[in-house]
Amino acid sequence: MKKLLVVYHTQGVRTAELAQAVLAGARTVEETETTLKRAFDTNAEDLLAADAVIFGTPENFGYMSGALKDLFDRT
C-alpha cells in the first residue's frame, strides 16, 4: 500500500478547503492510504513514512506561508 501525505497551512479557509478536496479525491484511489496534516503538526517522521507528499499553501508576497517554511526548516 502506498502512503500519500497532504500537508497544508492557511490562516483562511480556501487552502483548507482545497486540501480537503485533495484528500477526498486521493481516498478514492485503491491501494493508497492518504493522510492530511497541518504544517505545524507534521514532523520528519511523517515525511519519511510517505511515498509522496502534496503541499498546500497560500501565496504570501510571492512565497509560501511561514508555517510551511518552518516545516522545511525543522525537517
N, C-alpha and C positions, 0 to 999 in steps of 0.2 A: 504494500500500500504506500503510495506517495503522500508526502505531507506538504501542504501549502500553508504558508503563514501570511496573513494580511495584517500589516501594521499601518496605523494611521494616527494622525493628530489633527485636531481642529479646535478652534475656540467657538466656532459657529455650528451650524447643523449640516451644511452641504457636503462636506467631505465625509462626515459620519454617515450620511445617507448613501453616498457613493460606496463607502466601504461595506455597508450592509448589503447593498445590491451586488457587489462583487462576491461577498460571502454566499449569498443566496444562489447566485449562478454557479459558483465553484462547487457548491454542495450537490449539484445535480450531476456532477462528473463521477462516474463509478471509479472505484479503486483510488479515490483521493480523499484524504482527511484534511479538512480545512479549519483553521483556527484564526480568529480575529482578536487582535490585541491593540491597545492604545500604546503609543510610542514609549511613554514613561513606565508602562508595565512590562515592557519587553526587555529581555536580557540576552547575553551572548549565547546561553544555552538554548534559548528559543530559536535563535538564528541558525545555530549549528545543527539543530534537530530537523530543520526544514529542508526539503528538497528544492523548494522555490519560495521566493518572497515577493509580495506585491506591496509597495509603499504608497500610501496616500497622504498628501499634504497640500495645504493651500499654498499659493504663491505669495510671498511677502517681499516686496521690493525686488523681485526677480530671483528670489532664493527660497529654499524650503523653510518650513517652520522651525523655530528654535528647538522644539521637542524632538523632532526627527534628527536634527543636527546633534542634539545631546545623545541620542541613541547611538549614532555613528561614533561619537567621541568616546562613549562608555565601552563600546564593544570593539 
